[in-house]
Amino acid sequence: MAMIDNLPALRDVIATHDLSAKKSLGQNFLLDLNLTAKIARQAGTLDECDVLEIGPGPGGLTRGLLAEGARRVLAIEKDARCLPALAEIKELYGDRFDVINADALELNPLEHLTPPIRVVANLPYNVGTELLVRWLSPDTWPPYWQSLTLMFQKEVAERIVAQPGSKKYGRLAILAQWRTQAQIVMALPPEAFTPPPKIHSAVVHLQRRETPLFPANPKILNRIVAAGFNQRRKMLRASLKGTAPDIEDRLVEAGLKPTDRAEQVSIEGFCKLAQVLEKK
């Protein structure tokens, strides 16, 4: 494995600092620096961007981002055990790297970043989906970030890019694809990680759309999508009956069949229904 900087190999870093991965923190460390650099490249040109990284662990992806020319990397790490290893990266890269010991769910990173901003992370499995939903659901759009390049369990990644008619198509696919262009750009087997997880992983790149794919009130859209997929085996006229007393008429007005199920409805279809409900 070629080295991408003058720092020790990640296995040595982990051994030196006794960084056994904690299941409670959703940790699985990626040790191949060639792979971490490849993930960094999936985010696009970084030399004019600040990069937000969540859960750097011993710093494998961090080193990949910096080696690929990121203007600056801000890492948010909850596990204080990792801070000495990350301090060694700070010593090499100086002002181009900073780390904050905090819970990413409780910190506003924008206070510490300068646009343009990209988010790149091997997300801890236990908070990955929640962070993604937060990034896709800000109060105003477009958001502070230009793109998200994130590693998930493969099953989650497939849900993000799923198409109508698929069993994996649901709220996550609609939320992601309505506001971003999302694609799976890498797949990684369990043996790429230490310790190896029981599942495969995948990297998803989400490029923000400056305006959503179709016009819709986000609160109304979220409400009807949630209702539809909370009872996904029911017909729309049943699963959405709580959203309007005359929901069958509204479905027809939006060009939808009341007898269809949520997984058969395109993003455009849900957006048209949201427009109809807002009018009424």
Buried (B, 14 or more C-beta within 10 A) or exposed (E): EEEBBEBBEBEEBBEEBEBEBEEEBBBBBBBBBEBBBBBBBBBBEBEEBBBBBBBBBBBBBBBBBBBBBBBBBBBBBBBEBBEBBBEBBBEEBEEBBBBEEEEBEEBEBEEBBEEBBBBBBBBBBEBBBEBBEEBBBEEEBEBBBBBBBBBBBBEBBBBBBBEBEEEBBBBBBBBBBBBBEBBBBBEBEEEBBBEEBEBBBBBBBBBBBEEBBBEBEBEBBBBBBEBBBEBBEBBBBBBBBEBBEEBBEBBBBBEBBBEBBBBBBBBBBBBBBBBBBEEE
